[in-house]
Amino acid sequence: MHYCLCIYEPRGDNGLEGFLLNSIYKYEKKKDSQGFYYRIFPIFGYDYYETCGPNVFKKHFKEVM
């Protein structure tokens, strides 16, 4: 598991919600038949996650660990 910093609040962009500016979130980088994507967990301690592609991830998040 890795961590990222929210650098730009999605506010529903690309279906991402629940992420606050300057907050840190867990994420996983995954790969399927269509390529790489990210699972980002908006609430620590829960298995719920939202997904996005690499370009959307880079727009809204910065890897920190």
C-alpha positions in Angstrom: 0.0 0.0 0.0 1.2 3.5 -0.8 0.1 7.0 0.2 -0.7 10.1 -1.8 -1.4 13.8 -1.1 -4.5 15.4 -2.6 -3.1 18.5 -4.5 -6.4 19.4 -6.3 -9.8 18.4 -5.0 -11.8 16.4 -7.5 -15.3 17.5 -6.4 -16.9 14.9 -8.7 -14.4 15.2 -11.6 -14.1 11.8 -13.3 -16.4 10.4 -10.6 -14.0 11.0 -7.7 -15.6 12.4 -4.5 -14.7 12.6 -0.9 -11.1 13.8 -1.2 -9.9 17.0 0.6 -7.0 19.2 -0.4 -3.8 18.6 1.5 -5.1 15.3 2.9 -3.2 12.0 2.6 -4.9 8.9 1.3 -3.9 5.3 0.8 -3.8 4.1 -2.8 -2.9 1.0 -4.9 -1.6 0.9 -8.5 -3.3 -1.9 -10.4 -3.2 -3.3 -13.9 -5.9 -5.0 -15.9 -6.3 -5.9 -19.6 -6.9 -2.2 -20.4 -3.7 -0.9 -18.6 -2.9 0.7 -15.3 -5.3 2.3 -13.0 -5.4 3.5 -9.4 -7.5 2.6 -6.4 -7.7 5.4 -3.9 -9.2 4.9 -0.4 -11.0 8.1 0.8 -11.6 6.8 4.3 -8.8 5.1 6.3 -9.8 1.7 7.8 -12.5 1.0 5.1 -12.2 -1.2 2.1 -14.1 1.3 -0.1 -12.1 2.8 -2.9 -12.6 4.9 -6.0 -10.7 4.3 -9.2 -9.1 6.5 -11.9 -6.6 6.4 -14.6 -3.0 7.6 -14.5 -3.7 11.1 -15.9 -6.5 11.8 -13.5 -4.4 10.5 -10.6 -1.5 12.9 -11.5 -3.9 15.8 -11.8 -5.4 15.4 -8.3 -2.8 13.5 -6.3 1.0 13.4 -5.6 2.7 10.2 -4.4 4.3 10.8 -1.0 5.3 7.3 0.2 
